[in-house]
Amino acid sequence: PAHMAGKRKAAAEPSGDDTALGVVVQRQKTSEGGGSALAVTTQPKPFSQKAFQPGAHQRTSSLHAPIMLLEGHEDAVTCIEFSPGDGDVLATGGADKTLLLWNVRGENENFAACKGHKNAILDLRWTADGNDLVTCSPDTTLRLWDATTGQQTKTMKGHSGFVNACDTSKRLGDFTVVSGGDDRSWKMWDLRQKKCVFSVMDGFPVTAVAFGADGLNVYTAGIAEVVKQWDVRTVSSNANGDANGAPAPLMTLKGHADTITGLRLSPDGAKILSN
C-alpha cells in the first residue's frame, strides 16, 4: 500500500460585503390634499463583524478544519463511502482503477492504495463489519479488499459486461453481495463461495442495486427507468447459477423519465431514494 498525506483546507472566511436588510420607514406626500402616507422600504444594513471572527464559536467537530481537501487520485473520483460505525476511514474509487483508503482523523493520511482492477472503479461498498470492501468495474469483475492491509483477497467473475453497481448486506455476519451490470442481469454472491449464488436476467442493463435492511430483499434499477423490489428467498437457480423460470419482482416503482443511476435505503429500510 502506498502512503500519501491528504491536504487540509480551512473554511474560507466570509467576505466583508455580507449585508442584511434593514427596514426604514419614510413619510411621503400623496398627490391629493397634500397629506402624507407611510412607505416602507429596505436598505442594506451591515452585519456585526463579530459573527465572523475566527474562533468566536466553539467547534464541536474533531476534524482539524471544517473543509478537508484530499488529493491522491490521478483521474476522476467516481464513488466514495465512509466506513460503517465510527466513520474513521473514507474509501474512494476512481477512473484511475484505484481504491484509496484515508484516515478521517488527524493528518488524513492515505494509508492504502489498492490496485487490481483493469478499468475504472464504478462503485464500492463496505461490508457490515467494516473489515472489507467490495468494488466493481467495467472490467466485468467485482473484487474484495482487506480494509486493514489494502490487499485484494477475492475476484468475483460472472458478468459478461460492465459491472455498474454493487451492494453488501447490512446484517452483521451476512456474507452476501448483489451486483448489476450491462449484461442485463443482477447477481447474488456469497463471499465464501467462488461463483455467484444465482443470476436473474432483467431485460435491460442494471445500473443501480441495493439491499433491503433485512438482507432478504434486493432493489434494482437501470435503463428501464423503474425500481424493482425482489425477494431473494423466492429465487432459485440451476447448476449454472441462472434463475429457474422467470422470477417476478414484488413491486415496481415508476416515476423516473431516464436511467436510474443510484439507490439507497434509509437506515430503517422503510424508504428508498433513487436518482
C-alpha positions in Angstrom: 0.0 0.0 0.0 1.1 3.5 -0.8 1.1 6.4 1.7 0.2 9.9 0.7 -0.8 12.7 3.0 -4.1 14.3 2.5 -4.3 18.1 2.3 -6.4 20.1 4.7 -8.1 23.2 3.8 -9.7 25.6 6.3 -13.1 27.1 5.6 -12.9 30.4 3.7 -13.7 33.5 5.7 -16.9 35.3 4.6 -16.3 38.5 2.6 -16.7 41.9 4.1 -19.7 42.8 1.8 -22.2 40.5 3.6 -25.2 42.5 4.5 -28.6 42.1 6.0 -31.7 44.0 5.0 -32.7 46.8 7.5 -36.2 48.2 7.4 -36.6 52.0 7.0 -39.9 53.9 7.3 -40.2 57.0 5.1 -43.1 59.6 5.1 -44.1 60.5 1.5 -46.6 63.1 0.2 -49.7 61.9 -1.6 -51.0 63.5 -4.8 -54.3 64.6 -3.2 -54.8 67.1 -0.4 -51.1 67.4 0.5 -51.5 64.7 3.1 -48.9 62.1 3.8 -48.6 58.4 3.8 -46.2 55.9 5.2 -44.0 53.9 2.8 -41.8 51.1 3.9 -38.6 50.5 2.1 -35.5 48.4 2.7 -31.8 49.2 2.6 -28.7 47.2 3.3 -27.6 47.1 6.9 -24.2 45.7 7.7 -24.0 42.6 9.9 -21.9 42.8 13.0 -18.4 41.6 12.1 -18.2 39.8 15.4 -20.2 37.0 13.9 -17.4 36.1 11.6 -14.4 36.3 13.9 -12.4 33.1 13.6 -12.7 31.1 16.8 -15.6 33.1 18.1 -17.8 30.0 18.2 -16.5 26.7 19.7 -16.3 23.9 17.2 -17.7 20.5 18.2 -16.2 18.5 15.3 -13.0 16.5 16.0 -11.7 17.3 12.4 -8.8 19.7 12.1 -10.8 22.0 9.8 -14.4 22.3 8.5 -13.3 21.5 5.0 -10.8 18.8 4.2 -9.2 18.5 0.7 -7.9 15.0 -0.1 -5.7 14.6 -3.1 -4.3 11.4 -4.5 -6.3 10.1 -7.4 -4.9 10.6 -10.9 -8.3 10.7 -12.6 -12.0 11.4 -11.8 -13.3 10.1 -8.4 -16.4 8.0 -9.2 -17.5 6.7 -5.8 -17.0 7.4 -2.1 -18.1 5.9 1.2 -17.3 6.2 4.9 -16.6 3.1 7.0 -19.6 1.8 9.0 -19.9 2.6 12.7 -17.4 5.4 13.6 -16.7 6.5 10.0 -13.0 6.8 10.8 -11.9 5.6 7.3 -13.0 7.0 3.9 -12.8 4.8 0.8 -12.7 6.4 -2.6 -12.7 4.8 -6.0 -11.8 6.4 -9.3 -11.3 6.2 -13.1 -7.6 5.6 -12.3 -8.6 2.0 -11.5 -7.5 2.6 -7.8 -9.2 2.3 -4.5 -7.8 4.7 -1.9 -8.3 4.4 1.9 -8.0 7.6 4.0 -7.8 8.2 7.7 -10.5 10.7 8.5 -8.9 12.0 11.8 -5.5 13.6 12.2 -3.5 14.4 9.2 -5.8 12.5 6.8 -3.2 10.0 5.6 -3.9 7.9 2.6 -2.8 4.6 4.1 -3.6 2.3 1.3 -3.7 2.4 -2.5 -5.4 -0.8 -3.7 -4.7 -1.7 -7.3 -6.0 -4.7 -9.3 -8.9 -3.6 -11.5 -8.2 -3.3 -15.2 -10.7 -0.5 -15.7 -12.3 2.3 -13.7 -14.0 1.5 -10.3 -17.7 2.4 -10.7 -19.0 1.5 -7.2 -17.8 0.4 -3.8 -19.3 -0.8 -0.6 -18.0 -1.6 2.9 -19.1 -4.9 4.5 -21.3 -4.6 7.5 -18.4 -5.3 10.0 -16.2 -2.7 8.3 -13.4 -5.3 7.8 -13.6 -5.5 4.0 -14.7 -3.6 0.9 -16.3 -4.7 -2.4 -15.7 -2.8 -5.7 -17.0 -3.3 -9.2 -15.7 -2.2 -12.6 -16.2 -2.3 -16.4 -13.5 -5.0 -16.4 -16.5 -7.3 -15.7 -15.4 -8.2 -12.2 -16.1 -7.5 -8.5 -13.2 -7.5 -6.1 -12.9 -7.9 -2.3 -10.3 -6.0 -0.4 -9.0 -6.2 3.2 -9.6 -2.8 4.7 -6.7 -3.0 7.1 -3.9 -4.1 4.7 -5.4 -2.9 1.4 -4.7 -6.4 -0.2 -7.1 -7.9 -2.7 -8.5 -11.2 -1.3 -11.0 -12.3 -3.9 -12.1 -11.7 -7.5 -15.7 -12.4 -8.5 -16.3 -13.3 -12.2 -19.6 -14.0 -13.8 -20.9 -10.8 -15.6 -20.3 -10.7 -19.3 -20.3 -6.9 -19.5 -19.6 -3.8 -17.4 -20.5 -4.2 -13.7 -22.1 -0.9 -12.9 -23.2 -1.3 -9.2 -22.8 -3.4 -6.1 -24.0 -3.5 -2.6 -23.4 -5.6 0.6 -25.9 -6.9 3.1 -26.3 -4.6 6.1 -26.7 -7.6 8.5 -23.6 -8.5 10.6 -22.4 -11.9 9.9 -24.0 -11.9 6.4 -21.6 -12.5 3.5 -23.9 -11.7 0.6 -23.2 -9.2 -2.2 -25.5 -8.1 -5.0 -24.3 -6.7 -8.3 -25.9 -5.3 -11.5 -24.4 -5.0 -15.0 -24.7 -4.1 -18.6 -25.4 -7.8 -19.4 -28.9 -7.1 -18.2 -28.6 -9.2 -15.1 -28.3 -8.8 -11.4 -26.4 -11.4 -9.4 -26.2 -12.6 -5.9 -22.8 -13.6 -4.4 -21.7 -15.3 -1.2 -18.2 -14.2 -0.3 -17.4 -17.7 1.0 -18.1 -19.2 -2.5 -16.3 -18.9 -5.8 -19.3 -18.5 -8.1 -22.4 -16.4 -7.9 -25.3 -17.9 -6.0 -27.8 -17.0 -8.7 -28.3 -14.7 -11.6 -31.5 -13.0 -12.7 -32.0 -11.6 -16.2 -33.9 -8.3 -16.1 -34.4 -7.3 -19.7 -32.3 -4.1 -19.6 -28.9 -3.1 -18.3 -28.9 -2.7 -14.5 -27.1 0.4 -13.2 -28.1 0.5 -9.5 -28.7 -2.1 -6.8 -29.4 -2.0 -3.1 -30.0 -4.5 -0.3 -33.0 -4.1 2.0 -32.4 -3.6 5.7 -33.3 -7.3 6.4 -30.9 -8.7 3.8 -33.8 -10.6 2.3 -34.9 -8.0 -0.3 -33.0 -6.5 -3.2 -33.8 -3.4 -5.2 -32.6 -3.0 -8.7 -32.9 -0.2 -11.3 -31.4 0.9 -14.6 -32.2 1.7 -18.2 -35.8 0.6 -17.8 -36.4 3.8 -15.6 -38.2 1.8 -12.9 -37.1 0.5 -9.4 -37.9 -3.2 -8.7 -38.1 -5.0 -5.4 -37.2 -8.7 -5.3 -37.5 -11.3 -2.5 -34.3 -13.3 -2.8 -35.9 -16.3 -1.0 -38.2 -16.9 -4.0 -35.3 -17.0 -6.5 -33.7 -20.5 -7.0 -31.1 -21.3 -9.5 -30.0 -24.2 -11.7 -26.5 -25.7 -11.9 -25.2 -22.9 -14.0 -26.3 -20.2 -11.5 -29.1 -19.0 -13.7 -32.5 -18.4 -12.1 -35.1 -21.1 -12.8 -38.1 -19.8 -14.7 -38.7 -16.0 -14.7 -38.9 -14.7 -11.1 -41.2 -11.7 -10.8 -40.4 -8.6 -8.7 -42.6 -8.0 -5.6 -43.0 -4.4 -6.6 -42.2 -2.0 -9.4 -41.9 1.7 -8.7 -42.4 4.1 -11.7 -41.8 7.8 -12.0 -38.3 8.4 -13.5 -38.1 9.5 -17.1 -34.4 8.5 -17.6 -31.8 6.0 -16.5 -31.6 5.5 -12.7 -28.0 5.6 -11.5 -28.3 5.3 -7.8 -30.3 3.6 -5.0 -30.0 4.0 -1.2 -32.2 2.6 1.6 -33.0 4.6 4.8 -31.4 3.1 7.9 -34.8 1.5 9.0 -35.4 0.2 5.5 -38.8 1.9 5.2 -37.8 4.3 2.4 -35.7 4.1 -0.7 -34.0 7.0 -2.5 -33.5 6.8 -6.3 -31.7 9.2 -8.6 
